[in-house]
Amino acid sequence: MPEVTANPSHYVYLYSDLQGHPKYVGYGERPSRATVHLTQSHNPGLAKFLASSKFTIRVSGPFPTESIGKLVESALISALGPEFNVAPGLTAARFRPLGVPIAYAERSTSASLTRADFLAVQGTAPLPVLFVSVGSEDFDDGRVGYDLANPPSDAQVRERTDRWWQLHKFLPHWILNPAESPGLLVGIYGTPGAQLIIASLLIDRSAWANAEKYLGGGGKVSVPLHRQDDLDAFGLRGRSIDKGAGIAFEGVAAGFFAVLRPDGELIGGRRKRRAGV
């Protein structure tokens, strides 16, 4: 825990143009630090902008410590995207997409997926879809919960998505009739109306007989995958699900998953408020 100075003297300043557009964010131990750029600046773009004399300077603070001041500076750089800042600032203070890796950030603005969309994205011969509910709890076997602010690694997300599910009653039929078994595994975080797809993986439908069994029993198995490193089958990762899709789960093992058939019927899951794990 950093110590608070007796006379706090840590400030963050913001240069904007006359229309209020942010141009540069900086940090200094005194307000006068903001004016140094007016006479000497190692930032060519900023120097040219200031030479026009068409700008405003605003200051925030004082903050009790240097570390807090620099965190505020970094957060503002991240949020405002000022034109002349080169360094992005401290990683921990930068804004990042909620719930998904940055590569999928733009998908949060796409239309929420309906039940029919999960079939349509697959083309003319859609496969059944196995939806599983992933929660925020950590488990003793090493599987970690999903954290919207700091999503786990791809490997951790995959391990939480492909295991362990109480599918034992379906296995005999799927082993004998692999063409009727799910071909797409979709990991979902959140409750209806606020559901996010954290993983979308292709299932190896020929490998149900070799599905790994949970040592703790309960009829739970892992889902055999075609590839363990591709969590974005059909470009679904990071997409939200429309509440009207009716994909909901119950807080018991048998209700932690649901299967969408190619005819649009949803089997399993429950229309309960509490999400499964």
C-alpha positions in Angstrom: 0.0 0.0 0.0 1.7 3.3 -1.1 2.1 6.0 1.5 0.1 9.2 1.2 2.3 12.2 1.2 1.7 15.0 3.7 1.4 17.6 0.9 -0.1 15.8 -2.1 1.3 17.2 -5.3 0.4 14.9 -8.1 -1.7 16.1 -11.0 -3.0 15.0 -14.3 -3.5 17.5 -17.1 -5.5 17.4 -20.4 -4.8 19.4 -23.6 -7.9 19.8 -25.8 -8.7 21.7 -29.0 -11.2 24.5 -28.9 -14.0 22.1 -29.7 -13.2 20.0 -26.6 -11.5 17.1 -28.4 -8.8 15.5 -26.2 -5.3 15.9 -27.7 -2.9 15.0 -24.9 -2.9 13.6 -21.3 0.0 14.0 -19.0 1.2 13.6 -15.4 3.2 16.0 -13.3 4.2 16.6 -9.7 2.8 20.1 -9.9 0.3 21.9 -12.1 3.0 23.9 -13.8 4.2 20.6 -15.4 1.4 21.1 -17.9 2.9 24.3 -19.3 6.4 22.8 -20.0 5.2 21.5 -23.3 4.5 25.1 -24.4 8.3 25.9 -24.5 9.8 22.5 -25.0 8.3 19.2 -26.2 9.9 16.0 -27.5 6.6 15.1 -29.1 6.5 16.6 -32.7 2.8 16.2 -33.1 2.0 17.9 -29.8 4.5 20.7 -30.5 2.9 21.5 -33.8 -0.6 21.5 -32.3 0.5 23.8 -29.5 2.1 26.2 -31.9 -1.4 27.0 -33.2 -2.3 28.5 -29.8 -5.8 27.1 -30.3 -6.1 24.8 -27.2 -7.2 24.6 -23.6 -5.5 23.1 -20.6 -7.4 21.5 -17.8 -5.9 19.9 -14.6 -7.1 17.2 -12.2 -5.8 16.6 -8.7 -4.0 16.8 -6.5 -3.8 13.1 -6.0 -2.2 11.6 -2.8 0.5 9.6 -4.5 2.4 9.4 -7.8 1.1 5.9 -8.5 -2.5 7.1 -8.2 -1.8 10.0 -10.5 -0.2 7.8 -13.1 -3.2 5.3 -12.9 -5.6 8.2 -13.6 -3.4 9.4 -16.4 -3.4 5.9 -18.0 -7.1 5.4 -17.6 -7.7 8.8 -19.3 -5.4 7.9 -22.2 -7.2 4.6 -22.7 -10.7 6.1 -22.5 -10.1 9.3 -24.4 -7.6 8.1 -27.0 -5.9 11.5 -27.3 -4.2 12.1 -30.6 -0.7 12.9 -29.5 -0.1 10.4 -26.7 2.4 7.8 -27.8 2.8 5.6 -24.7 -0.5 3.8 -23.6 0.3 4.1 -19.9 0.0 1.4 -17.2 -1.6 -1.8 -18.3 -3.7 -2.3 -15.2 -5.4 1.1 -15.6 -6.3 0.8 -19.3 -9.8 0.1 -20.3 -10.4 -3.2 -22.1 -13.4 -5.2 -23.4 -15.6 -6.6 -20.8 -15.8 -10.3 -20.9 -13.8 -11.2 -24.0 -10.3 -10.9 -25.4 -9.6 -7.6 -27.2 -9.6 -9.4 -30.6 -13.4 -9.9 -30.3 -14.3 -6.6 -28.7 -16.2 -5.3 -31.8 -18.6 -8.2 -31.6 -20.2 -6.8 -28.5 -21.9 -4.3 -30.8 -23.3 -6.9 -33.1 -27.0 -8.0 -32.9 -27.7 -10.5 -30.2 -28.0 -14.1 -31.4 -31.4 -15.8 -31.6 -31.9 -19.5 -31.4 -32.2 -19.7 -35.1 -28.9 -17.9 -35.6 -26.9 -20.7 -34.1 -28.2 -23.0 -36.9 -28.0 -20.4 -39.7 -24.3 -19.6 -39.2 -23.5 -23.2 -39.8 -24.9 -23.2 -43.4 -27.2 -25.5 -45.1 -26.6 -28.6 -43.0 -26.4 -27.3 -39.4 -25.3 -29.6 -36.6 -27.0 -29.9 -33.2 -25.5 -27.4 -30.7 -24.6 -28.3 -27.1 -24.9 -25.2 -24.8 -23.1 -25.3 -21.4 -23.3 -22.8 -18.6 -20.0 -21.5 -17.2 -20.0 -19.7 -13.9 -17.5 -17.7 -11.9 -16.6 -20.3 -9.4 -13.1 -21.9 -9.1 -13.0 -25.7 -8.7 -10.6 -27.9 -6.7 -9.6 -29.7 -9.8 -7.9 -26.6 -11.1 -10.6 -25.3 -13.4 -11.0 -21.6 -12.9 -14.2 -19.5 -13.0 -14.9 -16.9 -15.7 -14.0 -13.4 -14.8 -15.5 -10.6 -17.0 -12.9 -8.1 -16.0 -10.0 -10.4 -16.5 -11.0 -13.4 -18.7 -8.9 -16.6 -18.2 -6.5 -17.8 -20.8 -7.8 -19.7 -23.8 -6.7 -23.0 -22.3 -8.5 -22.3 -19.1 -11.6 -21.3 -20.9 -11.5 -24.4 -23.0 -11.0 -26.6 -19.9 -14.0 -25.0 -18.2 -16.2 -25.3 -21.3 -15.4 -28.9 -22.4 -15.8 -30.5 -18.9 -17.5 -31.9 -16.8 -21.1 -32.4 -18.0 -23.7 -35.0 -17.0 -24.2 -36.4 -20.4 -24.1 -40.1 -19.5 -27.7 -40.8 -20.5 -27.1 -39.4 -24.0 -23.8 -41.2 -24.7 -25.2 -44.6 -25.8 -27.3 -43.0 -28.5 -24.6 -40.6 -29.6 -22.0 -43.3 -29.8 -24.3 -45.4 -32.0 -25.6 -42.5 -34.0 -22.9 -39.8 -34.1 -24.6 -38.0 -36.9 -27.4 -37.1 -34.5 -25.0 -35.9 -31.7 -24.0 -32.3 -31.1 -21.3 -31.0 -33.4 -20.9 -27.6 -31.9 -20.1 -26.8 -28.2 -20.9 -23.3 -27.0 -19.8 -22.0 -23.6 -22.2 -19.4 -22.1 -21.6 -17.0 -19.2 -24.4 -15.0 -17.6 -28.1 -15.1 -17.2 -30.8 -14.7 -19.9 -30.7 -11.1 -21.2 -27.0 -10.8 -20.3 -25.5 -13.9 -21.8 -22.1 -13.9 -23.4 -20.5 -16.6 -25.6 -17.0 -17.2 -24.1 -16.1 -20.2 -26.4 -17.4 -21.9 -29.5 -15.7 -25.2 -30.3 -16.3 -28.0 -32.9 -17.0 -31.4 -31.4 -15.4 -34.6 -32.7 -18.7 -36.6 -33.0 -16.8 -39.8 -33.8 -15.1 -39.8 -30.4 -18.0 -40.0 -27.9 -17.0 -43.5 -27.0 -13.6 -42.1 -25.8 -15.1 -39.2 -23.9 -13.0 -38.8 -20.7 -15.0 -39.7 -17.5 -15.0 -37.5 -14.4 -13.2 -39.4 -11.6 -15.7 -38.0 -9.1 -18.5 -39.9 -10.9 -22.0 -38.5 -11.3 -22.2 -39.5 -15.0 -20.1 -36.5 -16.0 -17.8 -36.6 -19.0 -15.7 -34.2 -21.1 -16.7 -33.3 -24.6 -14.4 -34.6 -27.4 -13.1 -31.7 -29.6 -11.8 -31.5 -33.1 -9.4 -28.8 -32.1 -8.5 -27.6 -28.6 -7.0 -24.3 -29.8 -9.9 -22.9 -31.7 -12.5 -21.3 -29.4 -14.1 -19.3 -32.2 -16.0 -21.8 -34.4 -18.3 -19.9 -36.8 -17.2 -16.6 -35.4 -19.4 -16.8 -32.3 -17.0 -16.0 -29.5 -17.8 -12.7 -27.9 -21.3 -12.5 -29.2 -24.3 -11.9 -26.9 -27.5 -14.0 -26.9 -31.0 -12.6 -27.2 -33.1 -13.2 -24.1 -35.8 -14.5 -26.5 -33.6 -17.4 -27.5 -34.8 -19.1 -24.3 -31.5 -20.6 -23.4 -31.5 -20.9 -19.6 -30.0 -23.2 -17.0 -30.8 -24.6 -13.6 -28.5 -24.8 -10.6 -28.2 -28.6 -10.7 -25.9 -30.8 -12.7 -28.6 -32.1 -15.1 -29.6 -28.5 -15.9 -26.2 -27.1 -16.7 -26.5 -27.8 -20.4 -29.0 -27.9 -23.2 -29.0 -29.2 -26.8 -30.4 -27.3 -29.7 -31.6 -29.7 -32.5 -31.5 -28.7 -36.2 -35.3 -28.4 -36.1 -35.0 -25.6 -33.6 -36.2 -27.6 -30.5 -34.2 -27.0 -27.3 -33.7 -30.0 -25.1 -32.6 -29.7 -21.5 -31.7 -26.7 -19.4 -34.3 -25.0 -17.3 -36.1 -21.7 -17.3 -34.7 -20.7 -13.9 -33.1 -17.4 -12.8 -30.0 -19.0 -11.4 -27.3 -19.9 -13.9 -25.5 -23.2 -13.6 -21.8 -23.8 -13.3 
